[in-house]
Amino acid sequence: MVAAPELISPKSSRVAAARRLGKRNFRGKERLFLAEGPQAVREAGAHGGLVEMFATVEAAERYADIVGEARQAGARVHLADESVIADISTTVTPQGLVGVCRFLDTSFEEILAARPKLVAVLAHVRDPGNAGTVLRCADAAGAEAVVLTDASVDLYNPKAVRASVGSLFHLPVAVGVPVEQAVAGLKAAGVRILAADGAGEDDLDDELDQGTMGSPTAWIFGNEAWGLPEETRALADAVVRVPIHGKAESLNLATAAAVCLYASARAQRASGGCRSVTAD
């Protein structure tokens, strides 16, 4: 008869420590955060961020490759029943895997030293789901970095981590940078600053038609409800609106960010842009 796998006790100090990471002050103190679900845990393990994993027996069997990779990476793996996972998780329907990960943020100076060509700056972004989704868009568009200003949401908020769908582990992210410092540093590194705003004086289509989008660029994205304050708009080289060709009143933050970032990525890859295109 095969013995049943030993499950970690719900009263374990490891469970209690993981549960506390749902609160920002504990995350900051321990410099650890939670990543939930197979995709996030897989990416955490693949990119050196995973410290510890909790998994139900069913999830450990279903995602045996993820568990194996976690162990090979040196992470502690605990088998747990569903009640323990539910206690640690911040989702309504946990997927059976929760990872404890070390903070990943990069210094702003390191980002500047890498001479990035495409950067997303999140200024006054307060909704964690939007922050994570913009990070995911930046990753998909090929941006080299994301900067969260000191007025933006906590990067390691569980909702932000989930919304990034693993992209948090893919590209450098600086946090807590005053927007004035971010703009000054990027300008000194030769990066053009564009502020995305629905009331912008410049039209994204016009920018593309005029061929001004091929240079290194940082997009500043503002608050979901009230956009960018005038003092932040004034820091930019141009304030650009995404044109509305139909009858929609506006675009939400993440959608507008995706449009802007992909427009820059396309322009930079075109002939004459700052990224080369390999001919067939």
Disulfide bonds with the S-S distance in Angstrom:
none
